[in-house]
């Protein structure tokens, strides 16, 4: 479904729910909400104010609640679990796949976990432990240990009979995984080949060998890049001993891509993609206050720099009018470089081998744009205030600031990555501080030097 169609559908569902809730037509709400896919319901729950969310949650079919809890973000999930009956939770989550249960395991009450674990078979319990042994944002944390594996020495006819006897395949099964007697991964057998190749041939004759697998310690971002590079629907997760641990499917990767996109957008404002959009006012204000405080400190730093040149500003009032231009141009130029570098880091396109070349290139771009727009601003300023020296001052300051902006935009995310800080989270604040301080200092500093020579 196109993104625009999905957006319109979500808005339409919200209007229907809002109108039905306002009129008290709870039966209509129940019928409508339970006709949707669990992911759609999760999206709607995240889009509802708390009071309406509670009403709708209690009208949802218990058969759907487990999948919905997996789909909603962490804070919304916690709120829904708190208002759910323990036995209903047990019924909902005990039907989940091991990888989905692992995602919400830490959010569930101990009483619920105890009952769920008791009801699980030894095989399912072992699968859950396998998934939880890895970080949730790794290949091991994403994988589903429920895989169909076959031996290379059996005929395709035997495999077909086995699949018919099994009755159903896991979702997004485009291939079967071939393992030897020790469960070591040796290759894959595509479902298309299984259906089209002579069924008297052995799996060894029909399978594909050499298909790359995923190490369980790979990050979720690296998994997404792997799927993109190889155009995969599913991939095996194999440890260093060549043991087949599970598989990752394209639906898991789509979730990773969306989460990464949400994280990048929200991190630039100091927010978390797991925050509830309709959380209580005090809780939301408390979270944002920290980020606002950090920005306030950087603003005071810029103000302090301006204060150093108070006498110069009083002498030439036009400086106060033109200062924001220098800082703004530096901020925009730096943001362009910062965004480019953060994207390169996210796609693993920047390393020690090309970082220096990129730095030189961005500084050259900053110099070229600095000269171009400095000429424009110099002409306007000189014409505006009838002062050629003032135009030359702002031109020089702009060139300096755009060069430093490019330098900061390229080096800040690389430095933050090296110290294990998310560049998308802290990069913008640091960059703004650098461009403001350098812009004000260069412009006002050059003006002070110029005035001192005049006197």
Secondary structure as GFF3:
##gff-version 3
##sequence-region A 1 455
A	DSSP	alpha_helix	3	23	.	.	.	ID=ss1
A	DSSP	alpha_helix	26	33	.	.	.	ID=ss2
A	DSSP	alpha_helix	38	46	.	.	.	ID=ss3
A	DSSP	alpha_helix	50	57	.	.	.	ID=ss4
A	DSSP	alpha_helix	62	71	.	.	.	ID=ss5
A	DSSP	alpha_helix	74	82	.	.	.	ID=ss6
A	DSSP	alpha_helix	86	93	.	.	.	ID=ss7
A	DSSP	alpha_helix	98	104	.	.	.	ID=ss8
A	DSSP	three_ten_helix	105	107	.	.	.	ID=ss9
A	DSSP	alpha_helix	110	119	.	.	.	ID=ss10
A	DSSP	alpha_helix	122	132	.	.	.	ID=ss11
A	DSSP	alpha_helix	139	142	.	.	.	ID=ss12
A	DSSP	beta_strand	149	150	.	.	.	ID=ss13
A	DSSP	alpha_helix	156	166	.	.	.	ID=ss14
A	DSSP	beta_strand	175	179	.	.	.	ID=ss15
A	DSSP	beta_strand	185	190	.	.	.	ID=ss16
A	DSSP	alpha_helix	191	196	.	.	.	ID=ss17
A	DSSP	alpha_helix	203	206	.	.	.	ID=ss18
A	DSSP	alpha_helix	220	230	.	.	.	ID=ss19
A	DSSP	beta_strand	234	238	.	.	.	ID=ss20
A	DSSP	beta_strand	244	249	.	.	.	ID=ss21
A	DSSP	alpha_helix	250	267	.	.	.	ID=ss22
A	DSSP	alpha_helix	281	307	.	.	.	ID=ss23
A	DSSP	alpha_helix	310	315	.	.	.	ID=ss24
A	DSSP	alpha_helix	318	346	.	.	.	ID=ss25
A	DSSP	alpha_helix	355	385	.	.	.	ID=ss26
A	DSSP	alpha_helix	388	418	.	.	.	ID=ss27
A	DSSP	alpha_helix	423	454	.	.	.	ID=ss28
###
